[in-house]
């Protein structure tokens, strides 16, 4: 990952983002071409603090054959948005794209049947919690035979995360005026991703948005 220092979050922020997102693209090399699958995951930590990403794939997924200790990449992305040069106050700007992304890299191993059962429960609980106050779904709601059949159809995997890379590109290198101009304009866009990026920009540099109403009305607006 290309990570200019101005856009690079610290390790804790990168891992926190990955855990909160909980969905990424697992990528591996089969010797001739890259293989990838989009999947949900969760993070745990070893006694020494080493992060571990746990997930599962269908038993016939070609990634299964590559879970032999070789290094994989788990790419996690969040909100993103296009920025038009017209939205800046300063002249001579160029189009760009703002986004959040984290790459986790490390060897992957296959989980045992017992470990897979725990992984299924923890993974489903992670996302069921987001639906509260709905009563969480649990595997106990399934018949034992059906649950066992479903477990046989998947393979649990664990990545030992050896490298954490992140890039939160939010125009941090721009002036206060240009930063606020872009953030305010993104907040007016129809796309949810643009509005999410605008909110993140306010968190990164709230002082840039502390301006008078007169100054705000003078900022360029999308047409």
Order of alpha helices (4+ residues) and beta strands (2+ residues): alpha-beta-beta-beta-beta-beta-beta-alpha-alpha-beta-beta-alpha-alpha-alpha
